[in-house]
Amino acid sequence: MEAKLREYRALRRRQQFIENAKEKIRESKEKLVKLITPKFFTEMSKEKEEEVLLMENEETHHQVIPPLVNPSDVTSELSEIETTVEENPESWKYFIVKWSIYLVVWLTLYAIFLKLQFGAVFFVISVLIGICLNTRTTPKKKGEISAYSVFNQNCVSIDGTLKAEQFEREIRYGAGSVR
């Protein structure tokens, strides 16, 4: 019984040690990010968090069901919801730090290539690499709507697309007729 108790206590101490280490790493990461990010961005993120909290409170208190719903509106709203929910959301601080590091590395390499008189070549190649890295080659997710309405089921268009019907309504009844 004593041996089991010692094992349990040792296991418990290890778990506490690991939790403390994780907490210290998290705190040091936050301190580093706070040190690197300017005040402007930290204030901006606080304001956005407050806005999100206010919007969530308003949504929970005032839920209104529309009287008649157009099927194209529902699919466009669903696509909007799906695109706003990310698999791995990044904080603004992490985003700024990451891209700042990328920029510093790129500028350093660019300066080196300028010294070697290959600055234009480096710039063109880096632009082409940036284009390739920013295009998606993975297949479309289930339920995801394409920006081109001809590829969507029932040719449903995304929000913000100027359709002939909308244009005609605006011409006949004025801009206030379109929601």
C-alpha positions in Angstrom: 0.0 0.0 0.0 2.9 2.4 0.8 4.4 1.7 -2.6 1.2 2.6 -4.4 0.9 5.8 -2.3 4.4 6.8 -3.2 3.8 6.1 -6.9 0.6 8.2 -6.8 2.4 11.1 -5.0 5.2 10.9 -7.5 2.8 10.9 -10.4 0.9 13.8 -8.9 4.1 15.8 -8.4 5.1 15.1 -12.1 1.7 16.3 -13.3 1.9 19.5 -11.2 5.5 20.1 -12.5 4.3 19.7 -16.1 1.3 22.0 -15.6 3.5 24.6 -13.9 6.0 24.4 -16.8 3.2 24.7 -19.4 1.9 27.8 -17.5 5.3 29.4 -17.4 5.8 28.8 -21.1 2.4 30.3 -21.9 3.2 33.3 -19.7 6.6 33.9 -21.2 5.1 33.6 -24.7 2.5 36.2 -23.8 5.1 38.5 -22.3 7.3 38.2 -25.5 4.3 38.9 -27.7 3.3 41.9 -25.5 6.9 43.2 -25.7 7.0 42.9 -29.5 3.6 44.2 -30.5 2.9 47.9 -30.5 0.3 49.5 -28.2 -1.9 50.3 -31.2 -2.6 46.6 -32.0 -3.2 45.6 -28.4 -5.8 48.4 -28.0 -7.4 47.3 -31.3 -7.6 43.7 -30.2 -9.2 44.8 -26.9 -11.8 46.9 -28.7 -12.6 44.0 -31.1 -13.0 41.6 -28.1 -15.4 44.1 -26.5 -17.4 44.4 -29.8 -17.6 40.6 -30.1 -18.9 40.3 -26.5 -21.5 43.0 -27.1 -22.6 41.4 -30.3 -22.9 38.0 -28.6 -25.0 39.6 -25.8 -27.3 41.4 -28.4 -27.7 38.2 -30.3 -28.8 36.2 -27.3 -31.3 38.8 -26.2 -32.8 39.7 -29.6 -33.3 36.8 -31.9 -35.7 37.7 -34.7 -37.0 35.2 -37.2 -37.5 36.6 -40.7 -41.1 36.2 -42.1 -40.2 34.9 -45.5 -36.8 33.5 -46.3 -35.4 33.2 -49.8 -33.4 29.9 -50.4 -30.5 31.8 -52.0 -30.3 34.0 -48.9 -30.1 31.0 -46.6 -27.3 29.4 -48.6 -25.4 32.7 -48.8 -25.8 33.1 -45.0 -24.7 29.5 -44.4 -21.6 30.1 -46.6 -20.8 33.3 -44.7 -21.1 31.4 -41.4 -18.9 28.6 -42.6 -16.2 30.9 -43.9 -16.1 32.9 -40.7 -15.5 29.8 -38.6 -11.9 28.9 -39.0 -10.3 25.6 -38.1 -7.4 27.2 -36.3 -8.0 30.8 -35.5 -4.9 33.0 -34.9 -4.8 35.9 -32.5 -3.9 39.3 -33.9 -0.7 39.4 -31.7 0.5 36.1 -33.1 -0.4 37.1 -36.6 1.6 40.3 -36.4 4.6 38.7 -34.8 4.7 35.9 -37.3 4.4 38.2 -40.4 6.9 40.7 -38.8 9.5 37.9 -38.6 8.7 36.9 -42.2 9.2 40.5 -43.3 12.5 40.8 -41.5 13.8 37.6 -43.0 12.7 38.6 -46.5 14.2 42.1 -46.3 17.5 40.5 -45.1 17.6 38.1 -48.0 16.6 40.9 -50.4 19.5 43.1 -49.1 21.9 40.2 -49.6 20.7 39.6 -53.1 20.9 43.4 -53.8 24.6 43.2 -52.8 25.1 40.3 -55.2 23.3 42.3 -57.9 20.4 39.8 -58.1 17.8 41.9 -56.4 15.4 42.0 -59.3 15.6 38.2 -59.8 15.0 37.6 -56.0 12.0 40.0 -56.0 10.4 38.3 -59.1 11.0 34.8 -57.7 9.7 35.7 -54.3 6.5 37.3 -55.8 5.9 34.0 -57.8 6.5 31.9 -54.7 4.0 34.2 -52.8 1.4 33.7 -55.5 1.9 29.9 -55.5 1.7 29.7 -51.7 -1.5 31.8 -51.5 -3.5 29.7 -54.0 -5.4 26.8 -52.6 -4.8 23.5 -54.2 -6.9 21.4 -51.8 -10.5 20.4 -52.9 -13.4 22.4 -51.8 -14.9 21.7 -48.4 -18.4 20.2 -48.3 -21.0 22.9 -48.4 -18.6 25.6 -49.4 -19.8 28.0 -52.0 -17.7 29.2 -54.9 -17.3 32.8 -55.8 -18.4 31.8 -59.3 -22.2 31.1 -59.2 -22.1 28.7 -62.1 -20.1 26.2 -60.0 -22.7 26.3 -57.1 -25.7 24.2 -56.8 -28.7 26.0 -58.3 -26.3 28.7 -59.5 -26.6 30.5 -56.1 -24.4 33.6 -55.9 -22.5 34.9 -52.9 -23.4 38.1 -51.1 -22.2 41.3 -52.7 -22.6 39.9 -56.3 -24.4 42.3 -58.6 -27.1 40.3 -60.4 -29.2 41.4 -63.3 -32.4 41.1 -61.2 -30.9 43.3 -58.5 -29.8 45.8 -61.1 -33.2 45.9 -62.7 -34.9 46.4 -59.3 -32.6 49.3 -58.4 -33.3 51.0 -61.8 -37.1 50.6 -61.5 -37.7 51.1 -57.8 -34.5 52.9 -56.5 -31.6 51.7 -54.4 -33.8 51.4 -51.3 -35.7 48.4 -52.8 -32.7 46.1 -52.5 -31.8 44.7 -49.1 
